[in-house]
Amino acid sequence: MATIKPFKGLRPPREIAADLACLPYDVMNSEEATRMAEGKENSLLHITRAEIDCPEGTDVHSEEVYNKSVENFKKFQDKGWLKQDENDKYYIYAQTMDGRTQYGIVGAAACNDYHDGVIKKHELTRPDKEEDRMILTRYLNANIEPVFFSYKAVPEIDKIVASIVKNKEPDYSFVAEDGFGHQFWTINENGVNQQIEELFATKVAATYVADGHHRTAAAARIGLEKKAQNPNHTGDESYNYFMAVHFPDDQLAIIDYNRVVKDLNGLSEEQLVDKLSAGFEIEKIGSEIYKPTTLHEMSMYLAGDWYKLTAKEGTYDDNDPIGVLDVTILSSQVLEPIFDIQDLRTSKRIDFVGGIRGLEELKKRVDCGEMKVAFALYPVSMQQLIDIADSGNIMPPKTTWFEPKLRSGLVIHKLD
């Protein structure tokens, strides 16, 4: 069963929470971070992307940048922009997008749960990217940014959350610049915190990494590292845990993650459509954007026209958690045999576009000549993600896209 503990969060005062909170470090480059932090001296970007306070051109992985993160982290605490709660507690974090709200429990997940497989993953991680996040954690001795977890919904937990949300004013409530709403509650009642901890320990058999596989792996490795360095290790130390927001699975929706290809691998447009007919029923839609409406249906944008592609029986395996995915069908029927794109992680001929940008983005990138063809996919379901994680399988690259992204800075978990 899952071990998820309350913790003494390091948080901003209410009046600066909206300015301090920021998008995750990995959804922007240095130039974008600089623009986002402009006029906001208390933006957490001064810690998570500290190169913005270093001379232009400074290597983002240099010791100078990490030291600046440490300096700024101390400054934020000295100025009272981040203050630590006195008692261990859980927090509720709500996100609203397009009229839909999802409510997550912020708690400290156990490093041992990751190593023992109680925390389940569906993506591969790269050691170099893990190490990058480990370095910053070592310097700051804190989990600055949360990871995004899910769990199979528990009615008793839902009831607790609903009661708090209904009867208590949020500590923070704001709409970010992207139009998404964010609300945050602290749970101060000891009995309620104990009840939540017990419910996770008795009702939640596993948790699932939705977004943040590298940060999760890095946090778990840091726990092992600190354990090895401490001759008096007891298992109760803060470094044995890391911060995660746990959302019930029935509140989450995965957004489509689409593909654009730079060339037709020597084929004409007519030849491409002809080759596709071997694995798909093809319907030419015309210039009007067409969005897939069901599993095993995808759309293609080519030379100013949209096509509806319906996978033929035999091109997928509904009994295989990987073989049933539309991203698998696209790779096995199109990208590999027709375009000779064998490795999605390394090929320079393909790019990926999160569905949050809309299918207009696919059309734009083809119309401008940057890409030759685009494929829009029906999104993966949470049940498919859970089935794959439970089976120990790994999803193909760039399969899931979650929105809204968690805002960093609403609460921080220190490791000392």
N, C-alpha and C positions, 0 to 999 in steps of 0.2 A: 504494500500500500504506500501511498505518497506521503512523504514527510515535508510539510510546508509550515514554517514557523513565523510568528510575528517578530518584528524587529524594531529597533529604535531608529526611525527614519531621520535623515538629514533633509530639511525642507525649507523652501523660501517662505517669507511672510506673504500673507494674502495679497497685499497691494502690489507686489512685484512679480507674482507667479507667472502671469501671462508673458511678461517681457523676458523672464529668465528661462522659461521652458522653450525648447527648440526641437527640431526634427533630429532623428538619429544621425550620427556622424557619417554613415556610409551611403546616404542618399543625396550627397552634395559633394562638390569639389571645393577647393580652397577659395576660388573666386566667388562662388555662390555663397559660401559661409561668410565671407567678408561682407557681402551685400546684406545678408540676413541679419548680421550683428550690428550693422551701421546704426549709430545712435542709441545702442543698447549696451551700455557698459556692463550691465549685469546679466547679459545673455550667457547661458551655459556654453555656448559655442567658444567662448574664451577659454574654456577648459577642454572640451571635447575636440575642438579644432584650433588649438593654441597657435598654430602657424600663422593665424590671422594677426597675431600680435608680434610676429617676428619679421625681420627684413624680408622684402619680397624675394621669392625664389628659394627661401630656406627649405631644405629637405624636410618633408612632413614627418619622416621617421627619424629625424636627428635628435640627439640628446638635448640640443637647444630647445626644441619644441616640447619634449617631455618635461624638461625643467620648467618651462614657461607654464605648462599645465599645472604643475605642482604649486608654483608661485601664485597662479590665479586661484587655484582651489583654496589655498590658505587665505588669500585676500577676501574671497567670497565669505568665508567663515568669520574672519576678523571684522568685516564690515556688517555682519549680521544678515547678509543676503541668503545665507544657509544656516539654519539653526537645528540642532538635534533635539528630537523628542526625548522626554525623560523616561518613558516606559515603552516596553515592547508592545507592538500593536499591529494589526492589519489595516489596510487601507482599501478603499473602493475607488476604482478609476473607470469613469464612463466616457465613451466616445460616441459622438453622433455624426452621422453622414447620411445625406439624402433622406432625412426623416426617420432613420433607423438608429437605435441606440444599443450598444453592447456594454455590459457591466462586468468588470474584472476585479478579482481579489489580488491585491499586491501583497506578496509574502515572500519569505526567504526559502527557496527550494534547496534541497539537500544535494551536495556534490556527490555523495554516495549513491543517491538515486540515479544520477546520470551514469555512473560507472556500473551500477547493477542492472541497468536497463529498465528501471521504473519510469524514468524520463525517456520517452521514445522519440526517435528522430526519423526523418524521411528524406534527408539530403546528406550527401557527402560533404566533408569539410576538408580544407587545405591547411596543412600545418603552418605554412607561412602566414596565412591570414589569422589563424589562431594566435600565433606568436605576437603579431602586431597588437592584438587586443590585450594579451597578457602583459606586454611591456607597460602599457598605460596603467593597467590595474596594479602592477607592482609599484610604479612610481606614486600613484595616488592612494594606494591601499584602500580602495573602495570600488564597488560596482556603481559607476557613474550613470550608466544607462540600463534600463530594464530589458529583459527579453520577453517575448510574446509567446505564452503557452496556452494550451487549451486542455480541457478535461471533459469527460462525459458528464453531462449536466446532473446535478444532485438537487432535487426539489427542496430539501431542507436548507441548503446553502442559498438557493434562489430566494427563499422566503426571508431569510435574514437580510440579504442585500436589499430586497424590495422594501422591507420595513424601514431600514435606515434611510434609503433614498427618499421615501415618502415623508418621513417624519423629522428629518434633520436637514438643515441648510448645508450645502457643500462648502468646504473650506476654500476651494477654488472653483470658479466657473467662468469660462471665457470661450470666445470663438476665435480660432487662429486665423492667420492671414489667408489660408487656403479654404476658409469657409467651414471647416470642421469644428464641432463643438467638443469641449473637454470639461469634465467636472470631476471633483476629487473630494472624497470624504475620509476622515480619520475615524477609526473605531476605538473609542476610549473606554468602553465598558469591559472590564476584565472578564466577566462571565461570558460575554458574547465572543471575545477573542478566544477563550478556552473552547467554546462550543465549535467555532470554525476550525480550530486546530484538530479537534477530535473528529469532526466530520470528514476532513480530508484524510485523516489517518485510518478511518474505518469505511468510508464510502467511495474513495477515489483510488482505484487500483493502479492507475497510471496517468501520467500527464504527457502531453504531446508538444514538441517544439513546433510552433506555427511559423514564427519568423525570428531569426537570430541564432542560427545553428553555430556560427563561428564564435559568437559571444558566449553561448552556452558552453561550448567545448572549452573555451579559454578559461571561463570561470571555474569549471570543474577541475581543470588542470592546476589552476592557481591553488585550489583547496588542497590538492595532493602535495604540491610544492611546499606550502606553508606547514603542512602536517610533518613532512620530512625534516623541516628546519627547526621544529619545536620539540625538544626532548621531553617536555612536560605536557605533550598533547593529550587532551581528554576527550575530544570529539564534540565538546560543547562550544568551542570557539566560533566567533562570527565567520571566520574564513572557511568554515565547513559548509557555508550556505551562500547563495547568491540570489539577487533580486529578480523576480519574474512577476508578470501580470498574468493571472490565470483566468481565462474566459471560458464559460460553459460552451460546449460545442454547438448547441442549438441556437446560439446567438450570433455565430460567426458566419460570414459568407466569403468565399474565395472569389477573387476577381480573375478574369481571363488573363492569360499571359501569351502574347502573340508573337509572330515571327515575320521578319522581312529578309529577303534574300537579294544579294547584290547583282547576280547574273543568272542567266538561264542555262548555264553549262553548255553553251553551243547550240541550244535548241531555238527554233522560232517559236513564237507564241502559239501558233496552230499546232506545232509538234508537241509542245508541252501539254496542251489540253487533250490531245490524242493519247498521250502516255498516261495521263491521269485517269482516263476512262477505264483503264484496266482495274483500278481499285475503287472507283467512285462513280456513283450516279451524278451526272453533272447537269446543272440547270443554269443557263446564262440569265442573270438578273438585269444587267444593264448598269447605268451610271449611278443608280440609287444605292446608297450604302446598305449592305445586308449583314445583319448580325446573327450568328448561329443561335438557334432556339432550343436545341436538344442535344443530348449525348450522341456522338458519332456523326455529328453534322458540323462542318466548318465552312468558312467562306474564303474566297480567294479574290484578290484585286490584281488585275493584270491589264495593262494597256488601256486604262480608262474604264474598264468594265468590272463588275462584281459577279462572282459565280457562287452558286450554292453547291457544295460538295458533300454528298452523303456516302459514307463508307459502306461498301458492299459486305455482305456476310462472308466470313472467311478471312477478312482482313484484321479481325480483332478476336480476342478471347474473353468473353464475359466472366469466365471462371478464374481468370488470372488477374490479380489486383494491379499488375503493371500492364499486361496485355490489353486491358479494357480501356486504358487511358487514350484520349484523343491525341495527346502529344506523342504517344508511342506509335499510333497509327500514322501520324504525319511523318515521323522519322522513318518508319519501316517501309512505307508505301511511296514516299515522296522525296524526303531530304536525302536519304542514303542512296536509293537506286537511281533516281532521276537527276538530282543535283550533285551527287557524290560528296555530300557533307556527312562525314562519318563520325566526327566528334564535335558535339555542340559546344563543348567547353573551350576548344582551341581554334575552331574554324574562324577565319576572318571574313568569310563570305556571308555570314548570317548575323543578324542582330535581333534583339528581343525588346518588345514594347509592352509595358504594363497596361492592362486594360483601363486603368484610371485615366489614361490619356485619350481614350476614345478611339474608335476606328477611323476617325478623321485623321489621326496622326499617321496611320498606315497609308492612307490615300495620299497624304502630303509627301511622305518620304518616297513613294513611287512616282508621283507626278513630277517631283522636282528632278528626277533622274538619278538620285542617290541610290535607289533600290529598283529592282525590276519587277518584283512580285511580292505580295504580302499574303499571309495566311492568318485568319482570325479563328480562334478556337472557343469551344464551349468550356466554361470554367470547371475545374475539378471540384467535387463536393467535399465537405468536411468528412463525410463517411468514407469516401475513397481514401482520403489522407490517413484516417485512423486505421482503415483496413491494411494499408501498405505499411504503416509503422508497426502495427501489431504483428504482421507477418515477417518483420525483419527485413523487408525489401526497401530499396531506395528509389525514389522518384527520378525520372529523367531531369536534367538541368532545366531551370527556368520554367517550372510547372505551375507554381502557386504565387499569387500576388495578394497581399493583405492590405487593406486600407480601412480606416485611417492608420497611419503609422503612430506608434506610441511616442508621445512627447517626452523628451528627456528633461530631467531637472525637477519634476514635481515631487520626487522623493529619491534619495540616494541611500545606499546601504554601505556603511563603513565596515571594514574587515578587522578593525582592532577593537 
